[in-house]
């Protein structure tokens, strides 16, 4: 990685950290309105936080995965919803690297304004016509859809006989990029946590998408950075998701420390921080998060190095990285839960930030990167077997 790109990456992390006062001031509005305020969206867009993985050729910072981790972790430690929507848009930008540079510049402009929402799940249908595709469907969990400029619509490709099939019998799918102005948002996001992500459903009804805005998830990429290497695609995307969980745990620990410094309980006048059990639980939570984070940073770095060096078989390094990501998300929930319960009844009030970190952490781990099956797949790979899911 060249010095210029390292400088860009450092600036992205610094910009994320600098937004902390702005995000903190907007936390109540984010939770109440179930979306990010427009001024915060503008600030994040200007800082490149919605396009961390977009190639430099397309106007993005092209951050390496560990830099993206640090930026999203910093955002999530203040407000989970902010880190989450930055993560979603940046991960989708990773896949958008499969369109041509010319198509990307036409969509996002210069300087790039790349705010993406949508789904990699093929919940829509499309058929090829002259010059492109017709698209229709309804997608859910579209985090950040309210402020997105482009929608990522994964579809089954249809013909007169129904869904097209691969030689293995699986549906043929394509991703179609649709302007926000061509979709209808359906208000469905009434949930226990991550309310500020505004992860509503959206509908596309018979919209034309030109060929240059269509691609398959595993299409080859012209970009040379190993960030876009097919063996690393699930590692690069998963790092950003795990960063949200680790950031939430860090935020929970910080909130707990502030609470413990000047709060007693209904049963004792002794401040929480002066109690041996509280001190022990805090140290345990710190060790859990720091250990999980270190495993992620080390394993992901090793996987990147294995692929970059042209190792004959980087499967073991990739398995360690993907195991670290799922393990890290569950460890983040464990640490958050530990400090939440240690705070006692103080933690249940909405005025205490700790309760939101608790709710948000339990929602974040429901993401596919947190699925327990990933651990089984990693075990298969470490035993020399080939998991059936993609990216191994």
C-alpha positions, 0 to 999 in steps of 0.5 A: 500500500503506497504512502498516499493511500495510507495518508488518505486512510488516516484522514478517514479515521481522523474524520470519523473520530472528529464527528463524535461531538456532532453524533453525540448531539444528534443521538436522541434525534437519531433514535426518535426519527429512526434516521440520521439527520441531514446535516450529519449525513452531509458531514459523513458524505464529505468525509468519505464515510459512506464509501470507504471501500469505493475504488480511488478510480471511482472517487473513493478512499479505497481504504484497506479493511483494517482502516475501515474497521477503525473508522466504523468502530469509532462511529459505532462507539458513539452511536451504533446506527451511525456506524451501521449505515456507514458500514452498509454503504461502504460494503455495498461500494465494495461490490460496486467496484464491479461496474466500469469506472465510467459508469461509477463516475456517472452515478456518483459524480466528482467529487463522489457522493456515494450513499448506498442501501439495499441487499445482496439477497435476491429478493427481486426479479429481472429480465434482460431487454435491449440495452439493459434490464427491467427490475421489480421487487421488494427488499427489506432491511435496507439500512440507510435507505432514507438518505441513500442516493442509489439502491442495490437491488439483487435479483433473480434473472428470469426468462419465459421459463422462469428463473434461469439456473446455473449448471449447479442448479442455483438461480442466476442473479444480478445486481441492478443499481437503481436511483433512489428517485425510482423506488418507494420506501415502505415504513417497516422499521419498528424494532428493539434496537438499531432504530436509527438505521431506518432499515425499512423495506423498499419497492421497485416496480418495473424500472429500466436499468441500463446494462452498465449499471448491472453486474454479478457479485462475483464478477471479475474486478479490474482494480488491482488492490487485494481489497477486491480479490474474490478470496477476500470479499467476505473478509473485507465486507465482514470486517466492517460489520464486526467493527460495528459490534466492537465499537458498540461494546467499546461505547458500552464500556465507556458509558459504564465507566461514566456511570460507575464514577458517580452512581451508587444504587438503591441498596448502598451509598457506595459508588459503583466504581469503589466495589470490588465486583464492579471493578472485576466485571469491568476488567473482564469486559475490557479483556473480552473486547480487547482480545476479540479486537486483537484477534480480528486485527491479527487474523485479517492482516494475516489473510490479506498478507497470504493473498497478497503474497500469492500463497498457494492456498490461503484457505487457513488464513481466510478461515482464521479471519472469518472465524475472528469476525464472527467470534468478535461479534459474539464477544462484543455482545458478551462484554456489553451484556456484562457491563449492562448487568453490572450496572444494575437497575441504573442501566434500564433507563433510556436516559442512560446510554448503556441501555441503547448499546445493550439493545443495539449490540443484540440486534447487530449480532443478528447480521449474517456475519454473526451467524453461528454457522460461520464458526462451523464453516471455519472449523471445516476449513481448518480441517481441510474441508470446503464449506459450501457458502461463498468466499472460502 
